Each structure stands twice: as structure tokens, then as C-alpha cells.
Amino acid sequence: MSARIEKTIARLKQRIEEGQHYEAHQQLRVVSARYLKQSNPQSAIDILYSGAQSLLQASQFASGGDLALSLVDVYATHAIPCDPTSKARIYTLLGLLPAEEPTRKKIINAAVLWSSKCSEYEAGDPELHHFAGSLYAKDHEPYDAEKHLLLGTKDSCVVLTNLLYTWYTQDEPSTAALYVSRAVLCYLLIGNVREATTALDLFTSRLLEDNKGGKLTVQSVETSMLDARIFPAMPLMNFLRLLLLAVTRGRGATDAYRALRSHYNLLLQEVGGWDEALEQIAEMYFGIQVPRQRNFMADMMSSLFGGQPAAGGASKRPQVGAPKPAAPPTVELD
């Protein structure tokens, strides 16, 4: 950072500290625009980041959020690499914005879109998704949280499963499969078999831990191909476990998959909302053609950015989970 930029930042920071918030905000926009016109995006970034941080620390959330959104716009317009330094600025600013500030979601969506174009990840940088998803989970916004956590890092799976399990505990005990399916089926739809399995394992472990002492009947099944806990009173939990076993075997388990669907057909009809997801899974992993094909990843990205779904898709992604609870869950992130 040049001495000139440091001097400008110090002057505008002083104005903010003196309470001249509007004037400082307007000057920050003017100065950053001047540097952009001079083809100096780095100086504009320094100005916008420092100004946004100072305004947010002064509880000027609308003005600070506006500058943060401008910062991400500079990232995107000038193809700034999605690296640890550029992401760290976004993390800092998002951490200063309260959940109720409307600009926060705009910044998150803009940042993900930028990272999808300026990183190797078509669906957006996983670490950025993890940060956003964890932020939404902490603020008890489960629907926004799960969209990002599904596309995050391996640590995101733990946060997502804890979110779903806490959500589940507010419902009837028999609805466990409805909640964990939001992770299992969606992970399978984006081709992440490892995290689908991890989510079911983590959810099952918490279920067993909370039902010690005979509250829930559990049977252990150990064969050369399977080591699992079966719940006689929760048949759809068993369906998800057997589905994952079939998926790991791939095209060689096509007949087994058909038999599985047939055996649980009545229960699956009662649940409703899983058919579309299971049809896509059947095509992806077992080569069973479905009447039409959807791009679940494209639909998810469209959902994140508030646009229209991919061509041929429905208005929203498959309903593979439970209804929204009366009150958002309180989630432990550790």
C-alpha cells in the first residue's frame, strides 16, 4: 500500500470516527472510482476494504455493506484471483454485518459468483461456501445454510449434519430420515458419495447416543459387505443406508437398486418428494434412464443467486427433506 493510499485511508477513517459517516461514505466511493478509472483496482480495493471495515465497526451497516458489495464487484470486474488474501477481506466484512442487514446476503451471493469465475471451482470456492453456510447456521437460517454447506469443505458436512439433527429434534422421533435425507440425497445428486455417507454416519451416531437405554430398538448387521445399525421402527433410515451401499457398488448393483425401490415403494410414496431425486440418482449411478434430465448443480447455483432454474428444470430443487420447523434450530458448530 502506497503512502498516498495510507494517508487517504487515515483521513477518511478519522471522519468516520468523528461521526461524519455520510460524507466519508460518499468520499470513499468517489476516491475508489477514481482509482478504477486509472486502472488501479488494487488501490480501489484497499480504499473500499478499509472504509467498509471502519463504517461497519461504527455500526453503519448499510453504508459499510454498500462498500463491501462494491469491493466484491471490483473483484469480479477485474478478475481478482480467489486466493486467501481476497477471501479474508470478505470474511472480515461479513463477520461485522448483523444477520438482519439485507446487504449481507447480497455480498455472499456476489462473492460466490465471483469465486465461481475466478477459481478452479465452477460451483464457487468451497471455503467461501463453508464460511457462508456456517454463518447462516449460527444465525439459525437453515435453508440458506444447507445450500452453501452442501458445496463446502469436508468440515461443512459436520456443520450441516449438526444443523439437520438439531432441526430433527424439534419434530417427531419417527421423522429422522426426512431430515438426514436433505444431506444424503443432495450430496448424491452432486456426486459426493463420501459426504453422503459421512452425513448418515454422523446423524446415526447422534441418534444412537441420544437413545441409549433401550429408547430405540437397534439391530446390528455385520456381513462381508455391510456393517450397519438397522432401525426396525425407522425403515427409511434403513433405505438410505442400503441406497448408499448400492451406490458404492455402481452399475453392478442396478438390480439391487431396483429391488430396493420395490421393497420400500409404499413407504416412499407416503413420504412424497423423494421420487425426483431418486430418479436422478438412478440415472447417475445405475444407468437407469429417466423421462427427463435435470442439472441439480445448476439448479442449486440458480437457487443461490435467485435466478431461474436450468432449462428443463422445475421451479425449485427436489423436495428431499422435512417441512420448516416452527422455530429455527440453535446449532452447535463445533
Secondary structure, 3 states (H helix, E strand, C coil): CCHHHHHHHHHHHHHHHCCCHHHHHHHHHHHHHHHHHCCCHHHHHHHHHHHHHHHHHCCCHHHHHHHHHHHHHHHHHCCCCCCHHHHHHHHHHHHHCCCCCCHHHHHHHHHHHHHHHCCCCCCCCHHHHHHHHHHHHHCCCHHHHHHHHCCCCHHHHHHHHHHHHHHHCCCCHHHHHHHHHHHHHHHHHCCCHHHHHHHHHHHHHHHHHHCCCCCCCCEEEECCCCEEEECCCCHHHHHHHHHHHHHHHHHHHHHHHHHHHHHCHHHHHHHCCCHHHHHHHHHHHHCCCCCCCCCHHHHHHHHHHCCCCCCCCCCCCCCCCCCCCCCCCCCCCC
